[in-house]
Amino acid sequence: MREIVIAGAGTGAMSQVTPEVMDALSSADVVFADRRLLPLVPAGKRVLDIMSWKNIADEAGRVVILVSGDPGVFSLLPVIRRNFLHENITVLPGISSLQAICARAGETWHDAAVLSGHGRKLSPGAFLNTCERNRITVLFCDRNISPSWACEKLADIPGSEVIIGSCLGGNDERVYMGKPQDFAGREFPGLSIILVRNNNPYTPSSFLRDKDFLREPGIVMTNEIVRSVIMSRLGLGNDSVFWDIGAGSGSISVSAGIMFPSAEIHAVDFNPVAASLTSRNAAKFHVHNITVHNSRAIGAAGGLPLPTHVFIGGNGGEMSGLLAKISAMSQPVHVVVACVTLETLTEAYTFLRDREKFEAVQVSASSSKALAQSLTMMKAANPVTIFSANV
């Protein structure tokens, strides 16, 4: 019978490995471990590289998988559980570098936002949005997503402080504290972690009113009631790649960025005033995951990453061509179109009506308006027809 033990080696220093983990290693029939952790394995044990973990299926007896840090923090534990669902799995905790860096900084970590750039995708926008909204953010680094990379990005968050730990728990441990600009451009070992302290975290509103946005004459903005319907129809998530075509004031992009801080958002508008306004509204609401493109829609589409979701609020006469380009993409795209004119409505409806999950809703909103003599009337806005479909 096989028993699988996933054991946390902590920072890798022998003095910080728990007796429970050492006992597991002593009684193991085979150990899967990274080369860096081999000094922890008792002599004479059969050792296999941790990257060959799939070979667990060929083993019997007590199998110990020695992972760095704690198994509950960015480790192989979820993968092992998925692949050996019905196995007897025991988890032994270790001292993570998350705990170590918080201890060095004198900080608690129960309220920390924890990110990893170690072999994982992490965009600058997602990193900065997290740092903006949390008092403490901890980032596990590698040679690409390094402390230097993080400190360069943090120039956009005035007043932030960093604590950087390298090779924590080892003889060559180094801890640095200061402002991000002190460490931008410096080299750090791959085994580094950074804690970002933001004493004035920003808490965005869950629903933005029209009056909250910066405005410019002649630049159209989606009404807040219509905007809420559009957001519900879009169905975005934190892993979405979202195009906002005809972004105008940027109200849809900004709302998406607030709701989904890790999404990748591209706001496109051919009017330079509108593009500038979108950038300014993104800055006002501390949203970092929006890239603004001052371009016509079809021209921009050729250089943007493949979208999962597209909203078309303005098309500059390119509706049919734009929808055709989106439908020809190599992956399904969820499209939402807002129509005010009959021409746009007809064009969008003709293209989308036979598509998968087609839906249409028309929003007619009226708002109160004060009149003379303490009277109030309801003033209607133009009706907006919203189509959504998978193309």
HELIX and SHEET records of a PDB file:
HELIX    1   1 MET A   14  GLN A   16  5                                   3    
HELIX    2   2 PRO A   19  SER A   26  1                                   8    
HELIX    3   3 ARG A   35  LEU A   40  5                                   6    
HELIX    4   4 ILE A   50  ASP A   58  5                                   9    
HELIX    5   5 LEU A   77  ASN A   83  1                                   7    
HELIX    6   6 SER A   97  ALA A  105  1                                   9    
HELIX    7   7 PRO A  124  ARG A  133  1                                  10    
HELIX    8   8 PRO A  147  LYS A  153  1                                   7    
HELIX    9   9 LEU A  154  ASP A  156  5                                   3    
HELIX   10  10 PRO A  180  ASP A  182  5                                   3    
HELIX   11  11 ASP A  210  ASP A  212  5                                   3    
HELIX   12  12 GLU A  224  LEU A  234  1                                  11    
HELIX   13  13 SER A  251  MET A  259  1                                   9    
HELIX   14  14 PRO A  272  LYS A  284  1                                  13    
HELIX   15  15 ALA A  297  ALA A  301  1                                   5    
HELIX   16  16 MET A  319  SER A  327  1                                   9    
HELIX   17  17 LEU A  342  LEU A  352  1                                  11    
HELIX   18  18 ALA A  372  SER A  374  5                                   3    
SHEET    1   A 5 VAL A  47  ASP A  49  0                                        
SHEET    2   A 5 VAL A  30  ALA A  33  1                                        
SHEET    3   A 5 GLY A  61  VAL A  67  1                                        
SHEET    4   A 5 ARG A   2  GLY A   8  1                                        
SHEET    5   A 5 ASN A  88  LEU A  92  1                                        
SHEET    1   B 5 ALA A 113  SER A 116  0                                        
SHEET    2   B 5 ILE A 136  PHE A 140  1                                        
SHEET    3   B 5 SER A 192  ARG A 197 -1                                        
SHEET    4   B 5 GLU A 161  SER A 166 -1                                        
SHEET    5   B 5 ARG A 174  GLY A 178 -1                                        
SHEET    1   C 7 ILE A 290  ASN A 294  0                                        
SHEET    2   C 7 GLU A 264  ASP A 269  1                                        
SHEET    3   C 7 VAL A 241  ILE A 245  1                                        
SHEET    4   C 7 HIS A 309  ILE A 312  1                                        
SHEET    5   C 7 HIS A 334  CYS A 339  1                                        
SHEET    6   C 7 VAL A 384  ASN A 390 -1                                        
SHEET    7   C 7 GLU A 356  VAL A 363 -1                                        
SHEET    1   D 2 SER A 366  ALA A 370  0                                        
SHEET    2   D 2 THR A 376  ALA A 380 -1                                        
END                                                                             
